[in-house]
């Protein structure tokens, strides 16, 4: 069963989707040889927040996901698709 984390006072989010998004942000950023600072500036977010997103430490808004995907020149499908290596 996926771990659920509390966000704010009443909203909950499946940790699994945060992990998928975090992995994909870091994966595509490194694939394109972009620093966190550059990606954050291009996505109009703080570099510290991007680091938190890449480490699945905080929830991110649809707006942030959209801005990051646009800055990486990838689709929302790409950022939401589970590409993590399968553990054996």
N, C-alpha and C positions, 0 to 999 in steps of 0.2 A: 504494500500500500504506500502511495506517495505521501511524503510529509507535507503537511499544510502549515503555513506560517501566518501569524496575525499581522495585518497591515492596518495601521491606524487604529481606530476604535472598533469598527465593525466589519471591515473587509478582510477576506482571506484569499490567499493565492497559493496554488500548488507549487511547492519548491521545485518540482521537476521542470516546469516551464521556465522558471527563472534560471535554472542551471543550463537549459538548452539555449536560451537567449544569450546568457553570459558566455558560453562556449563559442557560439557563433560570432558574437561581436569580436572576441579576441582572435578567433580563427581567421576571419576575413580581414581584420586590421593587420595582422601579421603577414597574411598572404600578400597583401598590397604594400607591405613595408611602410606602414604609417605609424607614427608615434601616437600615444594616447593624447598628447597635447594637441597635435594636429587634427586628429579625428574629433576631439571635443570641440575645438574651435569651429571646425566645419559643420558640426552638428548643433552648434549653438548651445552647448552645455558646459559645465565646469569639468575640468580634467579630473578633479577629485571624485565627482559623481560618476564619470565614466569608469574610473577604477572600481568604484563600488558596484556598478552594473556588471563589469567583467568578472567580478568575484561573487556575483549573485548575493550580495549583502543587502541590497535594498530593492524594493519594487520600483518598476519604471512605468511611466505613463505611455499610452499609445502614441502620444505626440513625440516623446523621446525615442521610442522604437522607430517611428517613421523618420525622424530626423537622422538618426544613426544609420538606418538603412540607406537613406538618400545620400548621406555623406560617403558611405562605402560603395555607392552605386550598385546596390543589390536590392532585390525585392523583399517585401515582408515575408513572403513564402520562404525565401532563403534564410532569413533570420529566425524563423519559427520552426524550421525543419530540424529534427534531431540528427545531427551529424557526429555525435560523440562516439568515440571508439567503443565497441562492445567489449565489456569485461568478461574474461573467461574464468 
